[in-house]
């Protein structure tokens, strides 16, 4: 499994979450449908325990190529919203090498 890990800061978490949920693709699909079309199998949205304006997103894909393509798409979007909704966005594609439930 490949994962795209995204980290950025927000000024207002609730406002950001509303934008995240309503991200629109060019064809008008909502955020989850947009992510599904980009190959996202599941995702987790997290906040810093000691910093609620720190947002981390962990998205899972079948292949690193899907994750890289989504990261490229996100970089285009970040250029439009950085400094307004999000601050200092960073993304990295990683591959799961071990997963264990304890």
Secondary structure, DSSP 8 states (H G I E B T S, - for coil): -EEEEEEEEES-HHHHHHHHHT---TT---HHHHHHHTT--EEEEEE-SS-TTEEEEEEEESSHHHHHHHHHHHHHHHHHHBTTTEEEEEEEEEE-------
